[in-house]
Amino acid sequence: METQKTRPMYKAYCKPDRKTDQDETFPNFFSFPPKVGDFVQSQSGRAYKVISIMHTAKITKGKYGDIQSPRAVLGIEKI
């Protein structure tokens, strides 16, 4: 997926509830910061509601030590 470079993009990962079909594909880039109560549309067109946001860090091994990258995980449920 190609992203637009003219606007700031916000990266987040969607974590669906257990009732969600495992084949669903969700967006990872958003045009503004997601908030609880917002809606996310899967690639198949189904709507999901953001019920939680967890801010975490992805840790990768670097040449001079561990590198932390901020990461947001959106808890979503089917509406």
BATIMI-741755 format. One line per field, with one value per residue (C-alpha): x, y, z. Coordinates in Angstrom, 3 decimals. Last residue first. Layout:
! BATIMI-741755
px	(X / ...)
py	(Y / ...)
pz	(Z / ...)
***
This chain:
! BATIMI-741755
px	(-20.858 / -17.763 / -15.229 / -11.901 / -8.920 / -6.489 / -2.764 / -0.506 / 3.245 / 6.266 / 9.607 / 12.229 / 15.770 / 17.870 / 21.626 / 24.447 / 23.939 / 20.205 / 17.922 / 14.270 / 11.729 / 8.191 / 6.736 / 3.217 / 0.302 / -2.969 / -6.169 / -9.573 / -13.108 / -12.571 / -15.778 / -15.785 / -17.514 / -17.523 / -16.460 / -14.342 / -11.167 / -12.157 / -13.735 / -12.686 / -15.060 / -14.209 / -15.550 / -12.111 / -9.872 / -7.738 / -5.061 / -5.711 / -5.236 / -4.862 / -2.395 / -2.601 / -5.918 / -7.643 / -7.772 / -10.375 / -9.497 / -9.647 / -13.384 / -14.104 / -15.807 / -12.507 / -12.210 / -10.121 / -6.600 / -6.004 / -2.455 / -1.737 / 0.266 / -0.649 / -0.072 / 1.016 / -0.064 / 1.964 / 3.661 / 0.627 / 0.944 / 1.398 / 0.000)
py	(-3.300 / -5.502 / -4.760 / -2.934 / -2.676 / -0.278 / -0.873 / 2.184 / 1.798 / 3.859 / 2.547 / 1.467 / 0.601 / -1.897 / -1.514 / -0.092 / -2.150 / -2.294 / -5.014 / -4.107 / -3.125 / -2.195 / 0.136 / 0.283 / 2.695 / 0.839 / 2.257 / 0.853 / 0.392 / 1.450 / 0.484 / -1.806 / -1.411 / -4.113 / -3.080 / -6.127 / -4.047 / -3.362 / -0.057 / 1.602 / 3.637 / 6.155 / 5.703 / 5.596 / 7.914 / 7.445 / 10.079 / 11.691 / 10.493 / 6.872 / 4.174 / 0.493 / -0.277 / -3.574 / -6.880 / -9.460 / -13.131 / -13.976 / -13.251 / -11.196 / -12.711 / -12.826 / -9.032 / -7.224 / -5.859 / -3.009 / -1.657 / 2.047 / 4.395 / 8.052 / 9.818 / 13.419 / 14.795 / 15.341 / 11.912 / 9.873 / 6.191 / 3.358 / 0.000)
pz	(15.385 / 15.309 / 18.025 / 17.981 / 20.353 / 18.706 / 19.274 / 19.137 / 18.648 / 19.639 / 18.371 / 20.886 / 19.767 / 21.726 / 21.741 / 19.613 / 16.450 / 17.001 / 18.312 / 17.942 / 20.568 / 19.548 / 22.127 / 23.496 / 23.638 / 24.120 / 22.663 / 23.512 / 22.145 / 18.518 / 16.687 / 13.647 / 10.275 / 7.593 / 4.076 / 3.099 / 3.559 / 7.146 / 8.145 / 11.393 / 13.557 / 16.240 / 19.788 / 21.418 / 19.414 / 16.281 / 15.536 / 12.118 / 8.513 / 9.622 / 8.587 / 9.572 / 7.874 / 8.653 / 6.771 / 7.815 / 7.246 / 10.979 / 11.109 / 14.192 / 17.244 / 19.152 / 19.307 / 16.714 / 17.324 / 14.888 / 14.567 / 14.494 / 12.278 / 12.044 / 8.736 / 8.401 / 5.060 / 1.862 / 1.761 / 0.719 / 1.468 / -0.995 / 0.000)
***
